[in-house]
């Protein structure tokens, strides 16, 4: 067997073809830049979530009725469109009930956990409460939520502020039963545990058990 001359061997053809084929580095870089730009654009778009649950018959009936009623405004409304309108209406109702919020006085944006209490925005002074009245005027309630940033205002011995933003209650710094007025200076936001703690400090744990209807807890020992 004789050897083929250099350049006629199959392995030489493969090597030459690899060397002669131009490498389109610019095209590769362009595709890489395109992918990065697409990823950046995707991150800038609104987030979307997949929600899945088992609905009751009442939910289906209400959804069908809402779809028919909304048909003249939004023909062929999708399920997310109907749900977002229902949630907006519910949140607006709860804001008005819990925080005395109105369309002219919307509640502030949720404060971050590390953000301090925000200063009260400039506006008319809240209406004072009547002496001896436990009712908190709507303007005072809005001012309390605005000043405290929709966050529990309790601070521990180290000065650390509670980070709870759920289930907030309007707390009288000087208890109403002890003559504390429903004024902005005497009110602050408290979460349920810290509001209960203040009641225990003012009236004792036995009274708080009684007020909450707790009967299966042993009464504290008398000193």
Rosetta silent file (secondary structure, phi, psi, omega in degrees, C-alpha in Angstrom):
SEQUENCE: XXXXXXXXXXXXXXXXXXXXXXXXXXXXXXXXXXXXXXXXXXXXXXXXXXXXXXXXXXXXXXXXXXXXXXXXXXXXXXXXXXXXXXXXXXXXXXXXXXXXXXXXXXXXXXXXXXXXXXXXXXXXXXXXXXXXXXXXXXXXXXXXXXXXXXXXXXXXXXXXXXXXXXXXXXXXXXXXXXXXXXXXXXXXXXXXXXXXXXXXXXXXXXXXXXXXXXXXXXXXXXX
SCORE:     score description
SCORE:     0.000 S_00000001
   1 L     0.000  133.563  179.143    0.000    0.000    0.000 S_00000001
   2 L  -104.471  147.845  179.469    1.309    3.396   -0.902 S_00000001
   3 L   -80.259  142.396  175.845    0.628    6.542    1.031 S_00000001
   4 L   -74.673  146.393  179.118   -1.323    9.312   -0.587 S_00000001
   5 L   -64.947  158.998  179.947    0.530   12.575   -0.998 S_00000001
   6 L   -61.753  136.640 -176.724   -0.094   15.360    1.445 S_00000001
   7 L    98.356  -14.709  179.439   -3.241   17.206    0.576 S_00000001
   8 L  -106.145   -5.204 -178.318   -4.955   14.127   -0.874 S_00000001
   9 L   -82.810  146.277 -179.439   -5.632   12.394    2.453 S_00000001
  10 H   -57.680  -37.141 -179.447   -9.118   12.615    3.944 S_00000001
  11 H   -67.108  -26.936  176.933   -7.763   13.984    7.221 S_00000001
  12 H   -71.149  -35.334  178.954   -6.115   16.800    5.322 S_00000001
  13 H   -64.729  -40.700 -179.741   -9.426   17.736    3.698 S_00000001
  14 H   -63.792  -43.394 -179.343  -11.102   17.928    7.085 S_00000001
  15 H   -64.302  -42.543 -179.181   -8.352   20.126    8.509 S_00000001
  16 H   -65.114  -42.626 -179.602   -8.362   22.423    5.504 S_00000001
  17 H   -63.173  -35.257  178.288  -12.125   22.812    5.506 S_00000001
  18 H   -68.831  -36.656 -179.368  -12.040   23.744    9.194 S_00000001
  19 H   -75.628  -35.250 -177.123   -9.298   26.293    8.587 S_00000001
  20 H   -77.204  -25.295 -178.124  -10.874   27.741    5.462 S_00000001
  21 L   -70.713  116.619 -178.203  -14.355   28.121    6.960 S_00000001
  22 L   -66.911  136.862  177.201  -14.582   31.682    8.251 S_00000001
  23 L   -87.608  119.486 -177.553  -15.664   31.986   11.858 S_00000001
  24 L   -88.676   72.686 -179.514  -18.497   34.450   12.127 S_00000001
  25 H   -64.840  -34.581 -179.714  -17.582   35.781   15.555 S_00000001
  26 H   -64.197  -39.590  178.736  -19.524   38.979   14.901 S_00000001
  27 H   -65.319  -40.990  177.781  -22.677   37.005   14.197 S_00000001
  28 H   -62.327  -43.025  179.446  -22.197   34.997   17.375 S_00000001
  29 H   -64.665  -38.220  178.846  -21.663   38.188   19.340 S_00000001
  30 H   -63.018  -41.614  178.313  -24.716   39.712   17.703 S_00000001
  31 H   -65.520  -36.988  178.064  -26.846   36.769   18.680 S_00000001
  32 H   -64.152  -43.363  178.312  -25.500   37.004   22.221 S_00000001
  33 H   -63.745  -38.052  179.086  -26.317   40.717   22.390 S_00000001
  34 H   -62.762  -40.786  178.268  -29.766   40.003   21.009 S_00000001
  35 H   -65.256  -40.192  179.232  -30.431   37.439   23.700 S_00000001
  36 H   -64.863  -41.146  178.822  -29.254   39.848   26.393 S_00000001
  37 H   -65.483  -38.195  177.989  -31.475   42.602   25.040 S_00000001
  38 H   -65.129  -39.972  178.478  -34.437   40.228   24.904 S_00000001
  39 H   -64.378  -41.301  179.877  -33.789   39.147   28.496 S_00000001
  40 H   -65.049  -40.799  179.029  -33.577   42.770   29.620 S_00000001
  41 H   -65.587  -36.662  179.523  -36.801   43.647   27.809 S_00000001
  42 H   -66.688  -36.046  179.025  -38.530   40.655   29.367 S_00000001
  43 H   -68.921  -28.599 -178.407  -37.450   41.754   32.836 S_00000001
  44 H   -78.908  -19.890  179.227  -38.873   45.237   32.232 S_00000001
  45 L   -72.515  161.330 -178.726  -42.295   43.908   31.301 S_00000001
  46 L   -63.622  141.704  179.337  -44.947   43.430   33.972 S_00000001
  47 L   -69.087  148.348  177.558  -44.632   40.256   35.977 S_00000001
  48 L  -127.700  143.680 -177.650  -47.138   37.506   35.380 S_00000001
  49 L  -127.335  145.578  175.658  -48.147   34.735   37.787 S_00000001
  50 L   -94.836  120.802 -177.978  -49.889   31.442   37.246 S_00000001
  51 L  -116.634  128.622 -179.153  -52.817   31.036   39.667 S_00000001
  52 L  -137.285  130.859  179.194  -54.647   27.734   40.002 S_00000001
  53 L  -156.569  165.021  176.937  -57.391   26.809   42.459 S_00000001
  54 L   -96.959  120.944 -174.991  -60.567   24.768   42.815 S_00000001
  55 L   -94.806  151.443  176.177  -63.644   26.998   42.684 S_00000001
  56 L   -85.208  170.155  178.557  -66.985   26.461   44.394 S_00000001
  57 H   -65.399  -35.570  177.859  -70.315   26.507   42.626 S_00000001
  58 H   -61.829  -40.790  178.641  -71.058   29.923   44.104 S_00000001
  59 H   -60.783  -45.338 -179.338  -67.849   31.253   42.559 S_00000001
  60 H   -63.442  -42.253 -179.939  -68.822   29.897   39.137 S_00000001
  61 H   -63.797  -45.054  179.560  -72.345   31.337   39.420 S_00000001
  62 H   -66.145  -36.783  179.166  -71.069   34.769   40.443 S_00000001
  63 H   -64.836  -42.616  179.003  -68.450   34.694   37.706 S_00000001
  64 H   -65.193  -41.544  178.857  -71.048   33.921   35.049 S_00000001
  65 H   -64.900  -43.185  178.099  -73.348   36.659   36.321 S_00000001
  66 H   -62.441  -38.783  179.323  -70.487   39.166   36.412 S_00000001
  67 H   -62.822  -39.265  178.355  -69.512   38.181   32.881 S_00000001
  68 H   -69.855  -41.588 -177.283  -73.049   38.868   31.660 S_00000001
  69 H   -69.438  -31.868 -177.420  -73.337   42.170   33.539 S_00000001
  70 L   -88.822   -3.461 -173.717  -69.984   43.452   32.332 S_00000001
  71 L   -59.220  -36.041 -178.384  -70.609   42.395   28.759 S_00000001
  72 L   -73.009  -22.421  178.220  -71.825   45.817   27.593 S_00000001
  73 L   -91.153  -46.776 -178.071  -68.659   47.478   28.942 S_00000001
  74 L  -131.017   88.579  179.081  -66.068   44.827   28.139 S_00000001
  75 L   -59.287  138.009  178.812  -67.305   42.259   25.626 S_00000001
  76 L    55.898   46.841  177.953  -65.794   38.819   26.160 S_00000001
  77 L   -64.154  137.966 -179.742  -64.056   39.842   29.373 S_00000001
  78 L   -82.915  165.646  178.798  -61.479   37.318   30.500 S_00000001
  79 H   -59.177  -46.731  177.855  -61.341   35.752   33.940 S_00000001
  80 H   -59.998  -36.292  179.440  -58.309   37.843   35.041 S_00000001
  81 H   -65.158  -41.126  179.370  -60.059   41.049   33.925 S_00000001
  82 H   -68.311  -42.513 -178.209  -63.154   40.240   35.972 S_00000001
  83 H   -66.373  -39.606 -178.292  -61.134   39.204   39.011 S_00000001
  84 H   -67.285  -34.620  175.846  -58.933   42.298   38.994 S_00000001
  85 H   -68.092  -39.672  178.653  -62.013   44.534   38.909 S_00000001
  86 H   -65.098  -41.807 -179.668  -63.568   42.604   41.768 S_00000001
  87 H   -67.275  -39.109  177.828  -60.368   42.838   43.836 S_00000001
  88 H   -62.104  -41.627  178.980  -60.027   46.574   43.196 S_00000001
  89 H   -65.427  -41.614  179.314  -63.589   47.110   44.373 S_00000001
  90 H   -64.679  -44.607 -178.980  -63.019   44.961   47.469 S_00000001
  91 H   -64.227  -40.073  178.588  -59.778   46.726   48.383 S_00000001
  92 H   -62.786  -40.253  178.364  -61.394   50.137   47.969 S_00000001
  93 H   -65.032  -42.722 -179.454  -64.237   49.087   50.282 S_00000001
  94 H   -68.856  -36.873  176.924  -61.828   47.729   52.904 S_00000001
  95 H   -61.735  -43.316 -179.814  -59.664   50.845   52.737 S_00000001
  96 H   -65.602  -35.497 -178.045  -62.685   53.035   53.373 S_00000001
  97 H   -77.600  -43.300 -173.288  -63.793   50.850   56.287 S_00000001
  98 H   -88.089  -40.034 -172.893  -60.432   50.248   57.932 S_00000001
  99 L  -115.297    3.948 -178.468  -58.417   53.357   57.092 S_00000001
 100 L    56.994   32.923 -179.511  -61.145   55.869   56.227 S_00000001
 101 L   -79.145  145.790  175.371  -59.496   56.227   52.834 S_00000001
 102 L  -128.752  171.559  178.093  -61.308   58.037   50.027 S_00000001
 103 L   -65.284  -28.749  177.861  -60.557   58.608   46.367 S_00000001
 104 L   -82.260  -21.226  179.214  -59.460   62.148   47.259 S_00000001
 105 L  -129.503   72.155 -178.897  -57.326   60.860   50.152 S_00000001
 106 L   -69.606  153.660  178.670  -55.847   57.532   49.020 S_00000001
 107 L   -69.024  154.181  177.570  -53.713   55.587   51.498 S_00000001
 108 L   -69.204  164.006  176.420  -49.927   55.849   51.157 S_00000001
 109 L   -66.453  149.725  179.181  -47.912   53.139   49.505 S_00000001
 110 L   -55.522  132.654  179.633  -46.836   50.279   51.809 S_00000001
 111 L   -79.262  147.664  175.516  -43.695   51.255   53.693 S_00000001
 112 L   -70.424  159.532 -174.854  -40.573   49.121   53.510 S_00000001
 113 L   -60.800  -34.050 -175.770  -39.593   47.181   56.590 S_00000001
 114 L   -95.379    0.448 -176.110  -36.579   49.418   57.295 S_00000001
 115 L   -78.966  138.213  177.355  -38.263   52.724   56.453 S_00000001
 116 L   -75.248  169.645  177.948  -38.950   55.116   59.345 S_00000001
 117 L   -61.826  134.430 -176.195  -42.353   56.598   60.005 S_00000001
 118 L   -84.445  152.790  179.107  -43.104   59.192   57.349 S_00000001
 119 L   -71.494  151.726 -179.419  -43.933   62.787   58.084 S_00000001
 120 L   -67.804  132.781 -179.273  -47.537   63.825   57.794 S_00000001
 121 L   -70.295  153.245 -176.822  -48.305   65.256   54.352 S_00000001
 122 L   -69.103  136.208 -179.363  -49.306   68.881   54.157 S_00000001
 123 L   172.727 -177.443  179.626  -53.066   69.405   54.230 S_00000001
 124 L   -63.992  145.856 -179.543  -55.949   70.496   56.416 S_00000001
 125 L   -65.808  142.155  179.592  -55.709   69.576   60.066 S_00000001
 126 L   -65.564  147.307 -179.068  -57.743   66.496   61.045 S_00000001
 127 L   -66.881  133.120 -179.961  -61.038   67.152   62.759 S_00000001
 128 L   -70.806  150.329  177.293  -60.759   66.808   66.554 S_00000001
 129 L   -81.647  154.480  177.252  -62.735   64.116   68.326 S_00000001
 130 L   -72.145  140.475  179.942  -65.424   64.997   70.818 S_00000001
 131 L   -55.958  132.965  178.551  -64.278   64.712   74.459 S_00000001
 132 L    79.596   -0.786 -178.478  -65.066   61.297   75.899 S_00000001
 133 L   -93.050  127.746  179.980  -65.973   59.895   72.472 S_00000001
 134 L   -78.506  -19.260 -178.249  -64.224   56.660   71.525 S_00000001
 135 L   -64.274  133.502  177.970  -65.001   57.173   67.842 S_00000001
 136 L   -98.584  117.971  179.453  -61.960   58.159   65.777 S_00000001
 137 L   -56.793  150.329 -177.228  -62.855   60.697   63.066 S_00000001
 138 H   -59.502  -39.257 -179.217  -62.075   59.605   59.524 S_00000001
 139 H   -65.955  -36.572  177.790  -59.620   62.449   58.994 S_00000001
 140 H   -68.610  -42.076  179.095  -57.716   61.485   62.164 S_00000001
 141 H   -60.788  -43.624  178.029  -57.630   57.813   61.144 S_00000001
 142 H   -62.230  -41.017 -178.538  -56.216   58.725   57.728 S_00000001
 143 H   -65.730  -36.626  178.858  -53.598   60.931   59.351 S_00000001
 144 H   -65.260  -46.850  178.890  -52.511   58.125   61.710 S_00000001
 145 H   -63.231  -37.371 -179.635  -52.063   55.646   58.845 S_00000001
 146 H   -68.619  -46.660 -177.806  -50.213   58.266   56.824 S_00000001
 147 H   -64.463  -43.120 -176.535  -47.875   59.297   59.647 S_00000001
 148 H   -85.699   -0.542  175.475  -47.024   55.738   60.738 S_00000001
 149 L    66.326   29.360  179.077  -46.571   54.497   57.182 S_00000001
 150 L    54.333   49.569 -177.794  -49.091   51.665   57.549 S_00000001
 151 L  -151.495  144.814  179.244  -46.797   49.841   59.958 S_00000001
 152 L   -56.822  132.213 -175.749  -46.880   48.967   63.647 S_00000001
 153 L   -93.409    2.395 -177.738  -45.323   51.836   65.628 S_00000001
 154 L   -65.862  139.419  175.417  -44.268   49.753   68.659 S_00000001
 155 E  -126.265  139.031 -179.676  -40.592   49.984   69.620 S_00000001
 156 L   -84.734 -171.720 -176.734  -38.807   47.653   71.996 S_00000001
 157 L   -65.192  -22.751  178.931  -36.247   48.548   74.652 S_00000001
 158 L   -89.416   -0.951 -178.894  -33.505   48.722   72.026 S_00000001
 159 L    86.283    5.279  179.583  -35.483   51.165   69.909 S_00000001
 160 L   -77.086  129.851 -178.326  -36.199   48.587   67.205 S_00000001
 161 E   -88.557  141.951  177.478  -39.532   49.193   65.545 S_00000001
 162 L   -62.303  141.769 -177.222  -41.959   46.364   64.851 S_00000001
 163 L   -99.843    5.907 -175.817  -42.076   45.441   61.167 S_00000001
 164 L   -71.283  134.878  176.444  -45.637   44.119   61.095 S_00000001
 165 L  -123.030    2.739 -176.434  -47.924   45.653   58.461 S_00000001
 166 L  -105.158  140.829  175.330  -50.797   43.150   58.646 S_00000001
 167 L    63.152   41.783 -176.478  -53.899   43.457   60.828 S_00000001
 168 L   -75.188  146.570  179.007  -53.076   46.932   62.130 S_00000001
 169 E  -127.925  150.156  176.721  -55.256   48.567   64.787 S_00000001
 170 E   -83.128  116.574 -173.418  -55.536   52.171   65.947 S_00000001
 171 E  -106.871  135.958  173.345  -54.106   52.205   69.478 S_00000001
 172 E   -83.935  118.514  177.599  -54.643   54.837   72.187 S_00000001
 173 L   -60.891  -48.151  167.725  -51.282   55.654   73.765 S_00000001
 174 L   -98.392  118.777 -171.850  -53.161   56.788   76.830 S_00000001
 175 L   -53.413  143.316  179.532  -56.016   54.304   77.100 S_00000001
 176 H   -60.824  -37.889  179.474  -59.463   55.623   76.285 S_00000001
 177 H   -66.655  -18.795  178.728  -60.807   54.168   79.550 S_00000001
 178 H  -102.014   16.363  175.361  -58.177   56.245   81.390 S_00000001
 179 L    97.263    7.413 -178.963  -59.197   59.479   79.691 S_00000001
 180 L   -71.735  128.965 -177.488  -57.082   59.261   76.544 S_00000001
 181 L   -81.859  160.163  177.418  -58.530   61.340   73.708 S_00000001
 182 L   -90.648   65.237  179.850  -58.947   60.181   70.110 S_00000001
 183 L  -113.776  164.024 -177.878  -56.461   62.717   68.772 S_00000001
 184 H   -60.063  -39.904 -178.170  -53.569   62.323   66.377 S_00000001
 185 H   -68.857  -24.432 -176.659  -50.991   62.819   69.134 S_00000001
 186 H  -100.543    2.775 -177.350  -52.571   60.105   71.294 S_00000001
 187 E  -117.729  148.462  174.377  -53.076   57.535   68.541 S_00000001
 188 E  -155.651  164.821  179.203  -50.712   55.214   66.756 S_00000001
 189 E   -86.180  137.985  175.540  -50.832   52.008   64.758 S_00000001
 190 E  -137.134  143.773  169.291  -50.250   48.715   66.533 S_00000001
 191 L   -74.228  166.276 -175.786  -50.365   45.129   65.376 S_00000001
 192 H   -58.287  -46.644  179.977  -52.717   42.852   67.322 S_00000001
 193 H   -61.659  -41.678 -177.760  -50.029   41.344   69.629 S_00000001
 194 H   -77.016  -25.820  172.773  -48.526   44.731   70.560 S_00000001
 195 H   -69.474  -39.595  176.160  -51.955   46.293   71.025 S_00000001
 196 H   -64.800  -39.464  178.554  -52.812   43.420   73.380 S_00000001
 197 H   -59.790  -42.053  179.425  -49.487   43.932   75.174 S_00000001
 198 H   -65.333  -38.103  177.827  -50.381   47.580   75.829 S_00000001
 199 H   -65.059  -39.053  177.324  -53.777   46.543   77.203 S_00000001
 200 H   -63.974  -38.143  179.315  -52.095   44.052   79.542 S_00000001
 201 H   -69.214  -32.132 -178.533  -49.755   46.768   80.779 S_00000001
 202 H   -83.384  -39.556 -170.225  -52.669   49.152   81.403 S_00000001
 203 H  -123.659   -6.069 -178.919  -55.283   46.798   82.824 S_00000001
 204 L    95.378  155.505 -176.674  -53.601   43.466   83.584 S_00000001
 205 H   -69.636  -34.582 -178.888  -53.626   40.143   81.781 S_00000001
 206 H   -61.441  -39.128  179.868  -56.795   38.896   83.499 S_00000001
 207 H   -67.201  -40.666 -179.894  -58.793   41.795   82.063 S_00000001
 208 H   -64.787  -36.583  175.250  -57.474   41.202   78.545 S_00000001
 209 H   -62.133  -43.389 -179.750  -58.480   37.522   78.824 S_00000001
 210 H   -64.365  -43.790 -178.439  -61.953   38.598   79.906 S_00000001
 211 H   -65.750  -32.328 -179.535  -62.256   41.180   77.132 S_00000001
 212 H   -88.592   -2.424  178.955  -61.179   38.630   74.520 S_00000001
 213 L    74.370   23.960  179.475  -63.538   35.993   75.880 S_00000001
 214 L   -85.523  120.856 -177.294  -60.730   33.604   76.803 S_00000001
 215 L  -119.359  -10.767 -175.976  -61.975   31.194   79.480 S_00000001
 216 L  -100.053   20.951  178.218  -59.647   28.201   79.160 S_00000001
 217 L  -112.432  134.191 -178.589  -56.570   29.998   80.488 S_00000001
 218 L   -62.799  136.490 -179.701  -55.659   29.769   84.139 S_00000001
 219 L   -67.279  143.262 -179.255  -56.131   33.032   85.985 S_00000001
 220 L   -65.857  147.325 -179.402  -52.907   34.730   87.067 S_00000001
 221 L   -69.912  140.789  176.628  -51.886   34.284   90.676 S_00000001
 222 L   -79.947  139.588  178.224  -52.557   37.181   93.003 S_00000001
 223 L   -91.727    0.000    0.000  -49.536   38.678   94.680 S_00000001
